[in-house]
Amino acid sequence: MFDIIDGTIGRIPGLGTLLDIFGVYLAYQMCGPLGIAYAWEIIDLTDQLDGFVPTLTLLYLISPKEE
């Protein structure tokens, strides 16, 4: 759901960067240290290119799960 928000509302310059910063925190909480990889989205200051990649979803799918 967060990637959908980031791909729509997150395209607004400024707001998208704030969402990306929150996304790093969220990714770290959901995926552990692997979630830091979400920080690549902060690099795109235009907030246009990173909206096409569902980074949080991909990180969650590849992160090891505790059972």
N, C-alpha and C positions, 0 to 999 in steps of 0.2 A: 504494500500500500504506500509506503514511504517513497518508493521509486516512481510511482504514478504522480504523487504530489510534486516530487522534484522535477519530473518531466513536464509538468503543466504550470503550476504556480511558481515553481522554482526557476522559471525562465525569465522572471522579472529581475533585472540587474539589481544587485544589492540584497534583495530578499533571497535570491538563489544562493548567494554566498553564505548568508546566515543559515539557511537550511543545510548547506554542505558542512558547515562547522558543527551543527547539531547532529548531522548524519554521521560524522566521525565518532562522536560520543555514543550514538545509538548502535553503530556497527561494532564498536568495541564491547558494548554490553551484550550484544547478541552473539558475536563471533569470537570474542576474546582478542588476543593480540593480532590476529589476522585482520581484525576490523580496522586497524590503522591504515590498511591499504586504501580505505575509502577516502583518505586525505588527498588522493590525486585529483578529486573533483574540485578542490579549493583552487587549484592552479588555473582553471578556466575562469578568468575574471568576467568574461562576457556572459556566462551562465547559459550558453546556447548548446555547446557541444556535449557537455556531460549529461544533459537530459536524455540523450539517446541510448546511454548505456545503463542498464539496471544493476548498478554496482552492488548495492546492498543485497539484492536478491541473489546475485552470483556468489558473493562472499558467504552468504548463509548456506547456500547449496553445497559449497566446497568445504565449509568448516567442519571439523570433526565434532560429532555429537557425543555427549555423555549419556550412557545408558545405565 
